[in-house]
Amino acid sequence: MLSDRPDWAREGHDWPNRETSRFVDAGRLRWHVQVAGAGPMLLLLHGTGAGTHSWRALLPLLARSFTVVAPDLPGHGFTSGRPAGGMNMASMARSVAELIDTLGVAPSLIVGHSAGAAIGARMVLDALAKPEAIIGLNPALMPFPGIAARLFPTLARMLFVNPFAPHIFAGIARQQGEVGRFLKRSTGSRIEPEGAALYQRLFATPSHCAGAISMMADWDLDALERDLPRLAVPLLLVHGAADTMIPLSSAQGAAALVPGAKVVTLDALGHLAHEEAPDRLAAIITEFARAPVA
């Protein structure tokens, strides 16, 4: 039987790091969140269309040095409900802040992948979190270049108003190998078949597809670009050189707006660099956390 939304007993029966999972009610959402390790609190925020599975190898490595908190973002994975105010960046940031407040923790470090980096930055800019530093992994912090700046959001909004769009995408995702081919083509990353299969489980459910579409349709990177110069915490942007989704110039442009920000480029890795080389990313994150101002 095919699910409309990811079911913990079915799609999540062998979910990566399942022993660290818990469900938490905060705000208007029932969150799926993974908590592991001990030490300073590190908040992991995945990107659009992903979930906690994207940290499957990185989370245990980071848990050696940190208390890691990794939620499924609203509309994604096994988190259910809708944030007050919708799926725009500010609402998502407020929702994550409500979650960490409910958990009774405060992040010393925020690590966000792609759109997750934008949410982390928005949390700091809106005084919802006071971490010692932010790390963006292949971050989506700047408006898309050229015609994509107008075309991409418009297309997402067109899909958002079409009630059949999530079901169409879920139907495509259920075709054997289609998600793996899409990931390789759109991200420039080569992840193992087991990892692609986890993405397929989520994208085969219309609710997860709807969450990703809703997020893209209501994303305002122009406002974030205007506000980035006010970001007053150390910022490290790590970018895979083979990323076919977000150009290196985007990370460099964002870094230029934030005083003291640094960019690290990783050769031969794509948009999902943290899934391709978790050991390498864990080392970079841990080293930066020890001396983020250096």
C-alpha positions in Angstrom: 0.0 0.0 0.0 1.4 3.4 -1.0 1.4 6.2 1.6 0.1 9.7 1.2 2.7 10.8 3.8 5.7 9.1 5.3 4.6 6.7 8.0 7.1 6.0 10.8 6.1 2.3 11.1 6.4 1.8 7.3 8.8 4.2 5.6 10.7 4.7 8.8 10.9 1.1 10.0 14.7 1.1 9.5 15.4 4.8 9.3 19.1 5.8 9.7 19.9 6.5 13.4 16.4 5.5 14.3 17.4 4.9 17.9 18.0 8.6 18.3 14.6 9.6 17.0 11.8 11.1 19.0 8.6 13.0 18.3 8.0 16.4 19.9 5.0 18.7 19.9 6.0 22.3 19.5 3.9 25.1 18.1 1.5 23.8 15.5 3.8 20.9 14.5 4.6 17.4 15.6 8.3 17.2 14.9 10.4 14.2 14.1 13.8 15.0 15.6 17.0 13.1 16.2 19.1 13.9 19.3 22.5 12.2 19.9 25.8 12.8 21.6 27.1 15.0 24.4 28.8 18.4 24.6 27.9 21.8 23.0 24.6 21.7 21.2 24.9 21.6 17.4 21.7 22.2 15.3 21.6 20.4 11.9 19.1 21.9 9.4 18.6 19.9 6.1 17.8 21.4 2.8 14.6 21.4 0.6 13.3 18.0 -0.1 15.6 16.2 2.3 15.2 15.0 5.9 17.2 13.6 8.8 18.4 10.7 6.6 20.7 13.2 4.8 22.8 13.3 8.0 22.9 9.5 8.3 26.7 9.2 8.3 27.6 12.7 9.5 25.4 12.8 12.6 27.2 9.9 14.4 30.5 11.5 13.7 29.5 14.9 15.0 27.9 13.2 18.1 31.4 12.4 19.3 32.0 16.1 20.1 28.5 17.6 20.2 25.0 17.2 21.4 23.4 17.0 17.9 19.8 18.0 17.3 18.5 17.2 13.8 14.8 17.8 12.9 12.8 17.0 9.8 11.8 20.5 8.8 8.1 21.4 8.4 6.5 19.7 5.5 9.4 17.2 5.3 10.0 13.7 6.3 8.1 12.5 9.4 7.3 16.0 10.8 3.6 16.8 10.4 1.6 20.0 10.7 2.1 23.5 9.1 3.9 26.5 10.7 1.9 29.5 11.6 2.4 31.9 8.7 3.1 29.2 6.1 6.3 27.8 4.7 8.2 31.1 4.2 11.7 31.5 5.6 10.8 33.6 8.6 8.0 31.2 9.6 10.3 28.2 9.3 12.9 29.9 11.4 10.3 30.7 14.1 9.1 27.1 14.1 12.6 25.7 14.5 13.2 28.2 17.4 10.0 26.9 19.0 11.3 23.3 18.7 14.6 24.0 20.3 12.9 26.1 23.1 10.6 23.1 23.8 13.6 20.8 23.9 15.2 23.2 26.4 18.4 23.6 24.5 20.3 26.5 22.8 22.6 25.9 19.8 26.2 26.8 20.1 26.6 26.0 16.4 24.1 25.9 13.5 25.0 23.8 10.5 22.6 24.1 7.6 22.7 22.5 4.2 21.4 24.4 1.2 18.1 26.1 2.3 18.8 24.9 5.8 21.7 27.4 5.9 19.2 30.2 5.0 16.9 29.2 7.9 19.9 29.2 10.3 20.9 32.6 9.2 17.3 33.9 9.5 17.1 32.5 13.0 20.2 34.6 14.0 19.1 37.7 12.1 15.6 37.6 13.7 17.2 37.1 17.2 15.7 33.6 17.5 19.0 32.0 18.3 22.4 33.1 19.4 25.0 30.5 18.3 28.7 31.1 18.4 28.9 30.4 14.7 27.1 29.3 11.5 28.3 26.8 8.9 26.6 26.6 5.6 27.1 23.5 3.5 26.5 24.2 -0.2 24.4 27.1 1.1 21.4 28.6 -0.7 21.8 32.2 0.6 21.6 34.3 -2.5 19.0 34.7 -5.2 19.4 32.4 -8.2 21.5 34.0 -10.9 20.1 35.3 -14.2 16.7 34.3 -15.5 16.5 31.6 -12.9 16.0 34.3 -10.3 12.5 34.9 -11.7 11.7 31.7 -13.5 12.4 29.3 -10.6 10.1 30.9 -7.9 7.4 31.4 -10.5 7.5 27.8 -11.5 7.4 26.7 -7.9 4.3 28.9 -7.3 2.6 27.4 -10.3 3.2 23.9 -9.0 2.1 25.0 -5.5 -1.4 26.0 -6.7 -1.8 22.7 -8.7 -3.3 20.2 -6.3 -2.2 17.3 -8.5 1.5 18.3 -8.7 2.6 16.5 -5.5 0.9 13.3 -6.7 2.5 13.6 -10.1 6.0 14.0 -8.6 5.3 11.1 -6.1 4.3 8.9 -9.0 7.5 9.7 -10.9 9.6 9.0 -7.8 8.0 5.5 -7.4 9.6 4.5 -10.7 12.7 2.4 -10.1 15.9 4.4 -10.2 14.3 7.7 -11.1 15.2 9.5 -7.9 18.8 8.3 -8.1 19.1 9.6 -11.6 17.5 12.9 -10.6 19.9 13.4 -7.6 23.0 12.7 -9.8 21.8 15.0 -12.6 20.6 17.9 -10.4 23.2 17.9 -7.6 26.4 16.7 -9.2 26.8 14.3 -6.3 27.3 10.6 -6.3 25.7 9.0 -3.2 25.4 5.3 -2.5 22.2 3.5 -3.7 21.0 3.1 -0.1 21.0 6.9 0.3 19.1 7.4 -3.0 16.6 4.8 -1.8 15.9 6.9 1.3 15.2 9.9 -0.8 12.9 7.8 -2.9 10.9 6.7 0.1 10.1 10.3 1.0 9.5 11.6 -2.6 7.2 8.7 -3.2 4.8 10.3 -0.7 2.7 13.3 -2.0 2.9 15.1 1.4 6.7 15.3 1.3 6.6 16.5 -2.3 4.0 19.1 -1.3 6.3 20.3 1.5 9.2 20.8 -0.8 7.1 22.6 -3.4 5.5 24.8 -0.7 8.9 25.8 0.6 10.3 26.7 -2.8 7.1 28.7 -3.7 7.4 30.9 -0.6 11.2 31.5 -0.4 12.5 35.0 -0.3 16.2 35.1 -0.9 16.2 38.8 -1.9 15.3 39.8 1.7 18.0 37.5 3.1 20.6 39.0 0.8 19.7 42.5 2.0 20.0 41.4 5.6 23.2 39.3 5.4 25.5 42.3 6.2 23.8 42.3 9.7 24.9 38.8 10.4 27.2 39.2 13.4 28.4 35.7 14.0 31.4 33.9 12.4 30.3 32.3 9.2 31.9 29.4 7.2 30.5 28.4 3.9 31.6 25.0 2.6 31.0 24.4 -1.1 31.4 21.3 -3.3 33.1 22.4 -6.5 31.0 19.9 -8.6 27.7 21.3 -7.3 25.4 21.7 -10.3 22.6 23.2 -8.3 24.2 26.2 -6.6 27.2 27.9 -8.2 30.4 28.7 -6.2 29.8 32.3 -7.0 26.7 32.2 -4.8 28.7 31.2 -1.8 31.4 33.7 -2.6 28.8 36.5 -3.0 27.2 35.7 0.3 30.6 35.6 2.1 31.4 39.0 0.7 28.4 40.4 2.4 29.2 39.1 5.9 32.3 40.6 7.6 35.0 37.9 8.2 33.1 35.1 6.5 35.1 32.4 4.9 34.6 30.0 1.9 36.1 26.5 1.7 35.8 24.7 -1.6 35.8 20.9 -1.8 37.1 19.4 -5.1 35.1 16.7 -6.8 32.1 16.9 -4.5 28.6 18.1 -5.4 25.6 19.6 -3.7 25.3 16.7 -1.3 29.0 16.8 -0.3 28.1 16.0 3.3 26.6 12.7 2.1 29.5 11.9 -0.2 32.3 12.7 2.3 31.0 12.8 5.8 34.4 12.2 7.4 35.8 15.2 5.6 32.8 17.4 6.5 32.9 16.3 10.2 36.6 17.3 10.4 35.9 20.8 8.9 32.9 21.4 11.2 34.7 20.3 14.3 37.8 22.3 13.6 35.8 25.4 12.9 33.8 25.0 16.0 36.9 24.9 18.1 38.2 28.3 16.8 35.5 29.9 14.6 37.0 33.3 14.8 40.5 32.3 13.7 
